[in-house]
Amino acid sequence: MKLHYDTETDTLLIVLTSNEIDETEEIRPGILADLDEHGALVSLEILNALAKVDALNQLLKSSHPPSVALEVV
């Protein structure tokens, strides 16, 4: 797995495989899933990533007890 963060566009790309992308679907507002020819997930692109990571961190901190925290460096 590879993570790429673009500070200019505030976009986080999570690459899971090196398979060729056949189609892209917006699975949630601002979250794009890249799929290969068999429908398997190749990568995720998260637009406005800092806001989404911050919201997820807040949710995790409110859980009992949080076992995972995300941080963009």
Protein Blocks (a to p, Z undefined) as FASTA:
>chain_A
ZZdddfklopacddfbfcdcfbdcdfbghiacdddfkopafbdcdehklmmmmmmmmmmm
mpccdfbdcddZZ
